[in-house]
Amino acid sequence: MPDLCRQRRDHPDPHDHRPHPGGVKDGQRIRLAGKGAPGRRGGPAGDLFVVVHVSEHELFGRKGEDLTLTVPITFAEAALGTTLTVPTLDGNVSLKVPAGTASGRTLRVRGRGVHGKSRSGDLLVTLEVAVPSRLTPAQRKVVESLAEEMGEDPRPQITAAVQAGAER
């Protein structure tokens, strides 16, 4: 006797885009009660189990219920601070970037992630300082002048370790 519980019935269109519960994850199974194969001898239809495959988004990533977004910013925006407008799944939001923000810092926008059953996740915006690959002679002169003016060592522990190693 065949194991009827293990039989599989594929949907005619595997790329069918139907409404689904919010917050569904890639690989998650959804049970559709009474939507499966007809029962034996006129019995009620069985349940249909659908395995969800979520396509990647061109802008957003996902960590659980949180959405991730990487936003490039200029050195001037990181150093001086700015207000950015970033997209969310349901509109745009303004995000204040504090002065002195380091590349790689992640800012949290509460409640703007994936809308799940019990709560909404957050939008995690990671800021990356965009460094130009080429500078004009004028830009180079300005950056060199800034470096001279700042004159501080951004890695004092490493410099100290290198100097201590050289003294041995």
N, C-alpha and C positions, 0 to 999 in steps of 0.2 A: 504494500500500500504506500503511495507516495506521501511525503511529508508536506501536507498542504500549507502548513504555517511558513514553510521556507520558499514556497513558489514565488517567482518574481514576475510582475507584470509591468513592463516599461510603458511610460506615457508616450503617446504617438509623437509628441513634440518635446524633446528633452530640453529645449531652450524656451519653454513656455514661461512667460513672465506674468505670474498671477500675484495678487496681494498676499502678503505673508505677515506673520506677527513681527512687530518691531523688535529690533535687537537680535535677530536671528544670526547665528554664526555659520561660517563656512563648515560644511560637513555635518551640520546638525540635521536630525531627522524630525520631520513634522508629521503628525498623525492626523489624517482626515477621516474621521469616523463615518462609516457607511458609504464611502466613495470608492471602495475596492471592487473586486470581482463579485458577481452575483453569487448568492449562496446556493448550496445544493438543494435540489428538489423544491425550488421556490423560496428558499430561506432568505433572510435579509442579507444585503450586500456586506462584504467584509470591510475592513479598514484599509486605506491606502496610505502607505508610508512614503514620504517624499524626502529625498536627501538633497539638501540645499547646497548649491555651489555659488559663492558670492564672488563676483568679479572684482578685481582691484580697481580702485578709483585713481584717476590721473593726478589728483592733488592730495587726497587723504590716505593715511594708513590707519591701522586699528590695533589697539591693545585692549582686549576685553571690551568693555563698554566705552572706553575712551577713544576718541579720534586723535590722530597725530597729523601735524602739518609742519613742514619745514619752510621757513620764510627767509630769503636772503635780505640782508640789510647792508647799507654802506657803513664804512668806518665812521663817517660823520654822524650818522644816525645812532650808532652804538655809543659813541663818545658823548654826544650832546643830548641824546634822548629824542624821542619822537612819538607820534601817535600813528599807528598803522591801522588800515582797514583790511580785515582778513575775512575770507568767506567761511561760512558754516554750512551745514546741510539745510538750514532753514533761514537763509539770509546772511547779511554781513554783520560784523561786530567790530567796534573800535577797540584797539588794544594799545595801552600806554607802555612804551618801552622806556625804562628809567635810564638816565644818563649813566655812563660807565658800564653798560651791559656788555658782558663778555660773550664771544662767539660760543655757541653751544648751549646757552642758557635756555631753559624751557619755562614758558609762562603758561599758566592754567586759566582757562575760561570755563567757569563752572556751569554745568547743565547744558553745554552745547555739543555734547558727543552723541553717541547712539542712544536713541530712546528705547529703553528696555521695559520689561513688565513692571518692575518695582521702582526703578529710578532711571534718570538719564545720566549718561557718562559725561565726561568733561572733554574739552578740546585742548590738547597739549600742543602749544606752538613753540617749536624750537627755532631759535634765531641763529643764523649763520652769517658772519661778516663776510661779504663778498670782496675778494681781493682781486683787483684788476690784473690781468696777465701782461698787459703792456701799458706803459705810461708815456705820455708826451714829455718832451724835455721840460716844459713848464711845470707839469705835474710832479715829475721827478724832483725838481728843485724844491717845490713846496714840501714834499714828503721828507726830503733830506733836512730841510730847515726845521720841520716839526720834530724829527728824531733828535736833532741837536738841541733844540729847545727843551724837550722832555728830559733827556739825559738820565733817565732812571733805568735800572736793570729790572726787567720783568720776571727774571728767574734767579733771584738771589741765592736760593738753596742750591741750585745746580752750579752756579758760578763758584760758590764756596766749596762745594764738593770737588770741582775740577781743580781749584787752587790748592786744596788740601792734598789731592792726589799728586799734583805736580811737585809739592814740597817733600814728598817721601823719598 
